Amino acid sequence: MKLATFDDGAGARVGLVTDAGLIDLARAAPGLPTTMIGLIEAWDTARAAVAAATGSVLPLDSVRLKAPVPKPGKILAIGLNYADHIAESGQKTPEHQVWFAKLPNSVHGPFEPIELPKVSSFVDYEAEMVAIVGKGGRHISREGAPGAIFGYCVGNDVTARDWQFRTPQWILGKSFDTHAPFGPWIVTADEVGDPHALGIRAFVNGEMRQNSNTSQLVFDVFDQVALVSQAATLDPGDVIFTGTPGGVGAAMKPPCPLKEGDIVRIEIDRLGAIEAVMRPEA
């Protein structure tokens, strides 16, 4: 199933995305939770009602799609996790997983303009598959990790490179407002199947910049969940950015930062696409 958070002018709600459009679950199944985190928490009992939901269908272009989880408790991201990106970065393959956080203020809708901050001269794109935690937990084994993931989205780990590399810690360079767009919806894990066999691409103004496959992850999604859950309890709706392949603007010769008016599109097989125009911070 595909689940979206949307607003048609009457407030944010959760919808089921079908080939015909979007079914408003608040109307089709009034007993269900009205937030994505609530729905994820209740999924064992709510799943059948969601699958059976019927009713009037809203055209997707008539609603505003928001980040599927508008207020996640945690946004975790792994760096240096595709071999080609490691090579273009001039780094060695990490012995251990390299983790950082993106702050909640960075969460952004899948088609909303992305800010070019006043204080940064080099904003970059990073196409990423995003995993959404389902049951979660602590000390999850690799074998148990697939059962801890609710579904997957398309993400863009937007990065202010000049801020990222001014200190050893990346959190500020990764956490500017609007710099964690993801969506356009969550595709549930059962529908995705193998998350490590998906083509992933980034385009800037129609030019393909990144073109890889999630099979090329150094540490795959299940390794990531197993490791992170040793340190922190993973909660329903937590967001995990799983790494970006080679082809980022900082590695181009000459380096190519995003500029006003650039249109960045990220596509992942079976998950959909997100797209945004770059706008100066107001």
FISE-720567 format. One record per residue (C-alpha): residue in three letters; x, z, y. Coordinates in steps of 0.05 Angstrom, whole numbers, padded with zeros to 5 digits, always signed. Each point is the difference from the previous one (the first is absolute). Layout:
! FISE-720567
ALAXZY;...
***
This chain:
! FISE-720567
MET+00000+00000+00000;LYS+00019-00009+00073;LEU-00016+00057+00047;ALA+00005-00004+00076;THR-00010+00046+00059;PHE-00038-00037+00053;ASP-00038+00009+00066;ASP-00058-00044+00021;GLY-00012+00039+00064;ALA-00034+00059-00034;GLY+00062+00038-00020;ALA+00051-00006-00056;ARG-00027-00004-00070;VAL+00022-00022-00069;GLY-00021-00067-00029;LEU+00006-00039-00065;VAL+00030-00069+00011;THR-00030-00055-00041;ASP+00007-00075-00001;ALA-00063-00004+00043;GLY+00022+00052+00051;LEU-00002+00075+00010;ILE-00051+00049-00028;ASP-00009+00063+00043;LEU+00005+00056-00051;ALA-00033+00050+00048;ARG-00063-00042-00006;ALA+00007-00026-00071;ALA+00018+00068-00031;PRO-00017+00055+00050;GLY+00024+00056-00045;LEU+00072-00024+00001;PRO+00055+00029+00045;THR+00004-00038+00066;THR+00076+00002+00008;MET+00052-00035-00042;ILE+00037+00065-00017;GLY-00066+00032-00020;LEU-00017-00060-00044;ILE+00069+00002-00033;GLU-00007+00074-00014;ALA-00069-00012-00032;TRP+00019-00064-00036;ASP-00011+00025-00071;THR-00073+00011+00015;ALA-00009-00050+00057;ARG+00030-00061-00034;ALA-00062-00022-00038;ALA-00044+00005+00063;VAL+00049-00041+00040;ALA+00004-00053-00054;ALA-00076-00004-00002;ALA-00010-00002+00075;THR-00046-00055+00026;GLY-00034-00015+00064;SER+00008-00041+00063;VAL+00069-00030+00009;LEU+00037+00001+00066;PRO+00045-00060+00014;LEU+00072+00024+00005;ASP+00008-00034+00067;SER-00057+00041+00028;VAL+00035+00067-00009;ARG+00066+00032+00022;LEU+00043+00016-00060;LYS+00039+00064+00011;ALA+00058+00028-00039;PRO-00032+00015-00068;VAL+00024+00073+00005;PRO-00004+00013+00075;LYS+00029+00071-00003;PRO+00045+00008-00060;GLY+00032+00067-00012;LYS+00067-00032-00014;ILE+00032-00068+00013;LEU+00062-00007-00042;ALA+00047-00060-00001;ILE+00060-00020-00040;GLY+00059-00038+00028;LEU+00050-00048-00030;ASN-00043-00016-00060;TYR+00008-00075-00010;ALA+00068-00028-00020;ASP-00002-00057+00051;HIS-00018+00048+00057;ILE+00056+00046-00021;ALA+00049-00059+00002;GLU-00022-00024+00068;SER+00005+00071+00027;GLY+00073+00004-00023;GLN-00015+00063-00041;LYS+00015+00020-00071;THR-00057+00007-00050;PRO-00022+00072+00007;GLU+00014+00047-00058;HIS-00060+00041+00022;GLN-00066-00020+00032;VAL+00005-00001+00076;TRP-00063+00030+00031;PHE-00027+00009+00070;ALA-00067+00014+00032;LYS-00043-00038+00048;LEU-00041+00046+00045;PRO-00077-00003-00001;ASN-00003-00029+00071;SER+00030-00064-00028;VAL-00061-00016-00044;HIS-00033-00063+00024;GLY-00053-00050-00019;PRO+00018-00063-00039;PHE-00018-00049+00055;GLU+00011+00041+00063;PRO+00055-00020+00050;ILE+00067+00036-00012;GLU+00036+00031+00059;LEU+00069-00019+00025;PRO+00021+00068+00027;LYS+00026+00005+00072;VAL+00062+00036-00025;SER+00021-00047-00056;SER+00034-00068+00006;PHE-00003-00017-00075;VAL-00064+00005-00040;ASP+00001-00028-00070;TYR-00049-00014-00057;GLU+00006+00023-00073;ALA-00050-00027-00051;GLU-00017+00054-00050;MET-00047+00016-00057;VAL-00034+00066+00015;ALA-00023+00047-00055;ILE-00058+00048+00014;VAL+00002+00066-00039;GLY-00061+00017-00041;LYS+00001+00063-00042;GLY+00072+00015+00021;GLY+00030+00066-00019;ARG+00068+00032-00008;HIS+00056-00016-00049;ILE-00034-00064-00023;SER+00037-00035-00056;ARG+00016-00073+00003;GLU-00048-00010-00058;GLY-00054+00037+00039;ALA+00014-00036+00066;PRO-00048-00059-00011;GLY-00057+00049-00007;ALA+00018+00033+00065;ILE-00008-00064+00041;PHE-00068-00019+00026;GLY+00016-00070+00024;TYR+00043-00046+00042;CYS+00000-00032+00069;VAL+00041-00047+00043;GLY+00044+00035+00051;ASN+00049-00015+00057;ASP+00053+00054+00010;VAL+00010-00019+00073;THR+00067+00027+00024;ALA+00034+00011+00067;ARG+00070-00018-00024;ASP+00037+00027+00061;TRP-00033+00068-00011;GLN+00007-00003-00075;PHE+00075-00006+00001;ARG+00018+00045+00058;THR-00002+00060-00048;PRO+00008+00009-00075;GLN-00074+00020-00004;TRP-00049-00058+00005;ILE-00065+00037+00014;LEU-00006-00016+00075;GLY+00019-00072-00007;LYS-00053-00008-00053;SER-00056+00040+00033;PHE-00019-00032+00066;ASP-00074-00006+00014;THR-00032-00059-00038;HIS+00061-00010-00044;ALA-00032+00013-00068;PRO-00056-00052-00007;PHE-00027-00006-00071;GLY-00061-00028-00035;PRO-00040-00042+00004;TRP-00032+00042-00056;ILE+00022+00039-00061;VAL-00001-00039-00065;THR-00010+00051-00055;ALA+00056+00007-00049;ASP-00042-00024-00059;GLU-00014-00065+00036;VAL+00073-00012+00020;GLY+00028+00009-00070;ASP+00076-00002+00002;PRO+00022+00017+00071;HIS+00069-00026-00016;ALA-00018-00073-00006;LEU-00027-00017+00069;GLY+00028-00052+00049;ILE+00013+00030+00069;ARG+00011-00041+00063;ALA+00007+00009+00075;PHE-00012-00053+00053;VAL+00016+00000+00074;ASN-00038-00053+00039;GLY-00011-00037-00066;GLU+00074+00000-00020;MET+00012+00034-00067;ARG+00053+00054+00010;GLN-00008+00041-00064;ASN-00017-00027-00068;SER+00010+00044-00061;ASN-00036+00035-00057;THR-00013+00073-00014;SER+00036-00010-00066;GLN+00063+00004+00042;LEU-00009+00073+00020;VAL+00062+00041-00014;PHE-00041+00063-00012;ASP-00070-00021-00021;VAL-00064+00033+00023;PHE-00005+00046-00060;ASP+00072+00024+00010;GLN-00017+00014+00072;VAL-00061+00042-00016;ALA+00037+00039-00053;LEU+00057+00017+00047;VAL-00039+00016+00063;SER-00048+00045-00038;GLN+00058+00044-00021;ALA+00008+00020+00072;ALA-00070-00004+00029;THR-00070+00004-00029;LEU-00031-00069+00008;ASP-00072+00004+00025;PRO-00057-00049-00004;GLY+00007-00053+00054;ASP+00074+00009+00012;VAL+00034-00066+00018;ILE+00065-00026-00030;PHE+00036-00060+00029;THR+00040-00025-00059;GLY+00057-00040+00032;THR+00013-00068+00033;PRO+00036-00062-00026;GLY+00054-00039+00036;GLY-00016-00043+00061;VAL-00009+00050+00056;GLY+00013-00021+00071;ALA+00059+00047+00008;ALA+00038-00037-00054;MET-00010-00070+00029;LYS+00058-00036+00033;PRO-00008+00011+00057;PRO-00046+00061-00007;CYS-00071-00015+00019;PRO-00043+00056+00027;LEU-00075-00008+00006;LYS-00025-00020+00069;GLU-00065+00000+00038;GLY-00051-00048-00030;ASP+00034-00005-00068;ILE-00049+00000-00058;VAL+00023+00038-00062;ARG-00036-00012-00065;ILE+00014+00037-00065;GLU-00028-00026-00067;ILE+00002+00030-00069;ASP-00029-00034-00061;ARG-00067+00031-00022;LEU+00001+00050+00058;GLY-00016-00045+00059;ALA+00033-00007+00068;ILE+00006+00035+00066;GLU+00016-00033+00066;ALA+00014+00023+00071;VAL+00024-00024+00067;MET+00056+00036+00035;ARG-00020+00030+00067;PRO+00040+00041+00052;GLU-00016+00073+00003;ALA-00049+00012+00057;
***
